[in-house]
Amino acid sequence: MAYSQSNNPFKKRCWPGYSPVPGKKAFEKGSCKKNSPVKKKMGDFKHSDAPDAKGKFKELSAPSLASWMIKSRKGNLSKIISSLNQQVVFRRGKDPKYAAKMRKTMDIVRKRLGKNK
């Protein structure tokens, strides 16, 4: 059976699940690397356009923090809840009181923006 150039499985540069390495010649050792499953799952890192809190999460009371977050994130409930949830997840084991404060802040934000759980 003859393979055409486009269908020949032996002419592909990298195996399925692998991608070419920039700067390496085709078919030389180390010219392909395994694709990262984490990158596919998570996507590329993006910096937040929200202002830096500079300790406000720790310093402010729950109602004050809710007000600051609504103002700084322009009332975008999704961004606010994401930020607060990240704080809860990262600190719930080490500092349960802090995590509880973040949950309380989430409830205050939802109430002020007219959204329920």
Sequence and secondary structure as in RCSB ss.txt:
>XXXX:A:sequence
MAYSQSNNPFKKRCWPGYSPVPGKKAFEKGSCKKNSPVKKKMGDFKHSDAPDAKGKFKELSAPSLASWMIKSRKG
NLSKIISSLNQQVVFRRGKDPKYAAKMRKTMDIVRKRLGKNK
>XXXX:A:secstr
    TTT GGG SS TTEEE TTS TTSTT EEE  HHHHHH      SS   TTHHHHS HHHHHHHHHHHTTT
 HHHHHHHHHHHHHHHTTT HHHHHHHHHHHHHHHHHTT   
